[in-house]
């Protein structure tokens, strides 16, 4: 038997008032329709819920038990309706968020903290990958939102928001001859071995490193390549190479590495971090994106 919300409410009010007249008045209805509704409920259940008398009604044991269950059903219905509404408003649900490795050291912890404070009903599931991999996962629908570097290669069928712009600096071994400098010219590194970002995993940084060095009058001497931040930093920390990486990494000291600013206004010494999603992104994605952009602007 189905239990419409209105019918459950009618029974519970009657159970509280123990009088058809008072219950009908409280429910803003006439007494005969209320009596008929309770009779249909009893016939449907096949049990007597009320003992009727000249001064009112009294719950039978079955009626008392059904009152408990009716309250539970109403509470469950209310909770379900509220959850659906919160999901529709982007206040609750699961979001799959991708990011490139370099962002995990500074931006990601700050954004997760902000989301936990402002959107506590959202459960964020993280996935790290390359820029190309993240863009493809957004397109395929296996990610809802991604933060990636250098969005120039992202196809026009995705929506791109500039998240932040970072300056590129020189990552040098602590024993490097220029490690104590306040700033360096990129040409000062022409005789050094470089560890360069992998062209497939980090296409934006890989291209920028080449173009920045070319603009400074030399081709970087590549000793090694790495597909992620850990690999790039490991080569530098080992004292084997120098590299070009976002300056903001200076806020996270790595043993054996010194970050030194690079002089000049070359466009290749800046890197853009973008947030990417599908055009049909739901409300939760847009809420999280708005939160991220606000907190980045305030940082």
Secondary structure, 3 states (H helix, E strand, C coil): CCCCHHHHHHHHHHHHHCCHHHHHHHCCCCHHHHHHHHHHHHHHHCCCCEEEECCEEEECHHHHHHHHHHHHHHHHHHHHHHHHHHHHCCCCEEEEEEECHHHHHCHHHHHHHHHHHHCCCEEEEEEECCHHHHHHHHHHCCCCEEEEECHHHCCCCEEEEEEEEEEEEEEEECCCCCCCCCEECHHHHCCCEEEEECCCCCHHHHHHHHHHHHHCCCCCEEEEEECCHHHHHHHHHCCCCEEEEEHHHHHCCCCCEEEEEECCCCHHHEEEEEEEEECCCCHHHHHHHHHHHHHHHHC
